[in-house]
Amino acid sequence: MTTIVDRFKAAYGKSHADYLDRYDGPFRLHDHVIDAVRACVHLLNNLDLKAFGRRKADILVVATYLHDLGKLDENFQKMLRFRYDKQEGSLAQAGIKIVKHEASTFDFTDSITPADIASVCVMIGEVTGYYPDPNTFDQSALNDIWGFAATHHGLFYVSYEVRDRQSHIIPRIRRTWTTFNPGERARLTFVDLLLRYHPLGGMITACDLMASASQNRGKPIDGLLAEYTTLEGFIKHVIEHVEEIEQAIQKDDGKDYFLERILNLLLGGIKDLPTRKGDFYGTKSATTPLA
């Protein structure tokens, strides 16, 4: 049976050739997100998380792996293949629709099964020594994971709207925060998640960009992680290299993410948790209580 991990390993993650001295063939989506997960677990291992809680930590780790779920979009994959193959002409001339991957998140959420989540937890544990508890991921946890995927660049929010006569409420991804959408009953924004997971609400954005920073240089992320032990350090590093990261992103989808503004917003709300020595989780089981 094909799992979401298998799908990520088969999908393109980046389009440009900067990565090819490190990888044999196209840069895969799994390669990008697992580096982001390594960064996330690295930070968690350097924090005393008793006040933060294991459940929220598990959600952040799995959400970091799944944050680019929308890149499975067929048109986004065509965009990456077009640029990877260095085809002539424009995307429009090739008949390829330009899409924003965050906005495609909910095209794939219904296909994610409990077995998929369990496979992600096992794989993360095997790679990092951190084993998220599969029992953590009830509907509330999944809603936050999809919210992180839709909002992690700070451009979109999730609007929960009544869309039919049976009053079924479904999530829609919207961009203009000041607009009221008919039928909207609730919304989940980037700021909501920053507050709900404070002081680590910006973890996924920071780890995503730390992974991109190392990948832009064609180097393993381990060396970069060795230099930093706090989320504040991550964010400051990314701000220092924001131009090169933004340029690399624009090679794939041509958007301006206003990264420096978003990162300064995150930095303004940082209050790191107390650190503790040693590997907080190590290879303990997923059900080990917080010390």
PyMOL commands that set and color helices and strands:
alter all, ss='L'
color gray80, all
select helices_A, chain A and resi 4-10+17-19+29-45+54-66+69-72+74-84+101-107+109-111+114-128+134-136+139-151+190-196+203-216+222-225+231-240+242-253+259-268
alter helices_A, ss='H'
color red, helices_A
select strands_A, chain A and resi 157-162+169-174+184-188
alter strands_A, ss='S'
color yellow, strands_A
deselect
rebuild
show_as cartoon
